C-alpha cells in the first residue's frame, strides 16, 4: 500500500501481514525474518526499511521507502522473460 509515514513526513510503501489462516507464530516469524533481511541490505538500488511494527489489532507491518514507477509485476507483464532480458531489467 502507498501510505504516509507520519513521523518522517514522507510517502512509504506499506507491507502488511494479513491475518494468517495457519500457524500465526510461524508466519509472523517468517515475516519478521524477511524484513530483517531486507534491513540488512544496503545499496542505492534497494529500498530502505523505515519501520517494522504492529497494528492495534495485532497485524505486523513494514514501512519501506516508496519508489514511484510501478511494480516488478507490471514491468514483466506477468510473463517469464528470456535470461538476457531478465538480467538487463535487474541491472536497472
Secondary structure, DSSP 8 states (H G I E B T S, - for coil): -EEEETTTTEEEEEEE----SS-HHHHHHHHHHHHHHHHH---TTS--EEEEEE-TTS-EEEEEE---S--HHHHHTTS---HHHHHHHHH-
